[in-house]
């Protein structure tokens, strides 16, 4: 009898994309895979291969803007889990997240086997308690957990990020994408610097496309100015994958679109605020350069930078980024030739 496996990754789009290789490994050995994600990860979930069904729930213990805990909602969620009759559940998460609240609900739902990486004593909540160094990439962290359960990627799978094949974008190709926004403000380069970058790239004769979500239209208009093409609010996550897939390079912070670019093979100039260690979150298996200033407060995990001038990114100059684009864009251009 084939197994129905629940894989949970309850945070943002980028986190869900980084779970992709582990999900493919599970799919290679399970009969059916359901992904449980949060509302901030549902668009990425829709793009991942290996998933048969998606459940969406805002987790009160993970979401940065959680709803109040409501017993009726928790009971309904447990009933939903129980009704799906999972044979196994695998809780994926980062080093700073506890899998135990979800493990408790899964146990209440009668899931017979539950696995997670956990530094905390799980009591009877976990059947498989995995441990691994914090200083590994998120992709490796998830692959290591599923491997303890016997799930391995099939021969020929290169462990890279993947999304379902993007469509050909109507924009043509060869342009540079500048994505100025970030889900966490402390990971974003100043809008004025992004705008100056667009002007500098255009002065070199490059075509520049500026992307952003529906809530970032003011930002993208400012950054695009007279020299860039403003696509702020014009694409959903799948549409952004199409745009990135046809770009020569993307300039972006440590945020979901950086991992989406990696999933479509586009080189990444990463304006990487070291609020979290690069070893865990850098673009995975794609050509990239990390640009930041080493600062004493690296690893702070701040959502809003409390230091005047945001020195870890404020010290990155426009010419540094232009030079990195000049090194990375030809790699994609050569591959497309």
N, C-alpha and C positions, 0 to 999 in steps of 0.2 A: 504494500500500500504506500503510495507516495505521500510525502510529508507536506503539510501546509505550514510554512514558516513565516512568522512576523519578524520583520527587521524594523527597529525604531531609530530614527534620528530626528529629534524634535526641535531643531533650531533653524538657522537661516539657509538661504539658497546655496551659498558656498559650501556650507557644512554637508548638505545633502549631496551635492556634486562630489565631494571628497569621499563620501561613503560608496560611490558608484562601483569601484573595483570589488569591494567586499560584497556588495549586493550581487554582482555578476558571479562571484564565487559561490554564493549561496544558491543562486538560480541554477548553477550547473549541477548541483546535487540534490535539489529539492523539487518536489512536484509543483508547488505553487508558492509564490512569494508575495506577501502583502507588506507594503511600506507604511509605517506610521510616522507622519511628519507633522510639524506645526504649520500654521497658516503662512509663516514667512518662508517656508520651504516647498510649498505645494507646486509652484511653477517649475522648479528644478526637478521635482519628483516626476512630473509629467514627461520629462525629456529622457529619463534614464532607461537604458535597456535592462531587461531581466525582471521587471516588476509586472505582476499581474493585476494588482489592485492597490489603491492608495486610501488610507484612512488619514483624516486631518483632525488634529486637536491641539488647541493652545494649552501648553503645559504650564501649570501654575508655578512649578519649581524651576523652569528654564527660561520662559519667555521674558524679555526685558521689561515688558509692560503687561504683567499678568492680570488676569481677572481674579476677583475674590474667589476663594475656595467655596464651592457650593455643593452640599451633600447630594442633592438630587442630580446634579450634572455628573458628579463622580459615579453615582450608582448607575446612571444611564450608560456611562462609558464602560463600566465593568460589565454590564449586561451585554453591550455590543461586542466586547471582546469575547465573552463567553459564547455568544451565539455563533461566532465565526469558527469555533472549534480548532484553534491552532494546536499543532503538535509541538511546537517549539517557538520560543521568542528570544531574539538577540537584541540587546539594548546597546546601541552605539552611542558614544559621547566623548567629550573632551576631558582632559585631566581635571578640570575644575568643576565638572558636573557630576552629581551623584545619580547613579542608575536606580537607586533603591526605592524612591517614591513610585516609579513606574513598575518596578519589580513587585512591589506590594500589590498594586492593582491587578497586575497580570496573575499573581498567585490567587487573589480573590476571585478572578475570572476562571480559575481552574486550569490554567496553562500548565501542562505537566513538566516541561523542561524550560528553564530560564537561564540565560547566560549573559554576563556583562563583565567588563573590566571595572574593578572596584578596589579602592584602597581601604574602604570602610568595612568593618565586620558586617556581613550580610545576614547572619542568623540563618533562618530557613527560607529566605527570600530568593536566593540564587542556588541553582544546581551546579553551575559552573562559574566560579569566581576566578577570572583571569587577572594576571598582573603583568605589567610591562613598564619599562622606563618611560617617564614623562617626555624625555627628549628624543622622541621619534616623530616622524611626520604623521599627520592625522590619517592619511591613507594606510600607512604601515600599521598604525595602531588598530584600525578596524580589520585589516587583513589578518593580523596576528590573532585577534579574538576568534574570527570565524574559522581559522585554521585549527584551533584547539577543538573545534566541533567536527572536524573532518571535511570542511568545505575549502576546496582549492580551485583557483582559476584553471580553466582548461589549457592544454598545450597550445602555444601560439598567442595567448593573451598576454600583452606586454605590460599589464598593470597600469596603463595610462587611464586618465579620465576620458569618459566618452559620453556623448549624447546621441540621440537618434539623429541620423544624418541631416544637417541643415539644408534648407532649400537654397537655390542660387539667389543671391540678393539682387534687387533691381538697381543697386548703386554701382554695379560694375565691380571693380576690385582695385587693389594697390594703394588704397588710401590709408591714412593713419587715424586710428580712433583715439580720442581723448575722452575718458570717462571721469569727470571730476568729483562725483558724489561718492559717498560711502555710507553703509548702514550705521557705522559708529563714527561720530564726528571727529574723534581724535585720530582717525586713520586717513583723513582727507587733507590734501595739499590746499593751500589758500586759493580761493577762486581767482584772485588777481594774478597769481602765478600761472594757473591754468590758462587764463586768457592771454597772458604774455607768451606762453608756450605755443598756443595756436597761431599767434601772429608770427612767431619766429619760424615755425615749421612752414607756414604759408610763404614766408619770405624766401625760403629755400626752394620754393616751387612745388611743395608737397600739397596734396589734397587732404584736408582734415575734416573728419566727421566727429561731432560731439554728441555723446549719448547720455541718457539719464532717464529716470523713471517719471511717472506722471506728476509726482510731487516735487520734481526738480527742474521744472521748465524755466523758472526764473534764473536758476544757476546756469543751466545750459545755454540760455540766451546770452547771458553775460559773458560766458567763456567763449562761445562761438564768435560773438561780435560780428564784424564785417568780413572776416576771413575764413570762418569755418562754416560747415553745414550743420545746422541745429536739428537733431533728431530727438530732443528732449520730449518725453511722453509719447513718442510716435511708435514705439515698439513694446510688445510684451517681452517676457524673458526668452521665449522661443524666437521671436523676431530679432532680439539682440544677438542670439546665437548666429543667426543668418548674417547679420552685419559683421560680427567679429570674424566669422569664417572666411570672409572675403577681404579682410584687412591685411595689410603688410605687417602691422604691429599695433599694439594697444598700450596706452599709457593710463595706468589705473592704480588705485591704492590697494591695500590688503582687504578686499571685499569680494562679494560673489562674482561679479563680472571678470575678475582676474582668473578665477577657477573655470568660468565658462569659456574664456579664451583658451586656457590650457586644454579644455575638452575638445575644442575644434582645431587645435594645433597652431594657434596664432601666438607668435612671440610676445612676451609681456615685459614692458618697462614698469617695474613695480615700485611705486612711491610707497615704501614699506615703513610705516610708523612702527618701531619695535616695541609696541605696547604688549605684544605677545611674541615669543621667540620665533625667528624665521625657520628654525629647524622643524617646527611643527606646522607652519602655515604657508610657506613659500609656494609659488606656483609649481605644480607637480608635473614632471616629465615633459617639459616644454622649454624651449630656449627662453631665458629671462635674465634680467639684471635687477638686483635690489639696490635702490637708491635711498639712503637715509644717513643721518649723522648719529654716530654712537654717543649716547648720553647716559649720565649716571642713573637716570630713572627708567631705563629700558626694562621692560617686563612689568610695568606698572598696571597693565590691564585697564587703564583709564578709558572711559567712554568720552569724556570731555577733558582736553588737556588743561591742567591747572597752571602750567608754566607759561609766562608771557612770551609771545613769539613762536610758540610751538617748535622748540629748537630741533627736534629730531627730524622734522620735515621742513621747517622754516629755513634750515641751513642748506637745503638742496636748491641749487640755482637752475634757472631755465636752461642755461647752456649745458649743464650736466645732463639734463633730460634729452635735449636735442642731440647730444653726442651719443647717448645710449640708443636712441631711435636710429641714428645713422649706422650703428653697429648691428642692430637686430633686424631692421626692416629688410636688408638685402638677403637674409636667410630665407625668409618666406618668399620674397620675389624670385630667388633662384630656384626654389622648390616648385614654383608655379610655372617657370619658364619651360 
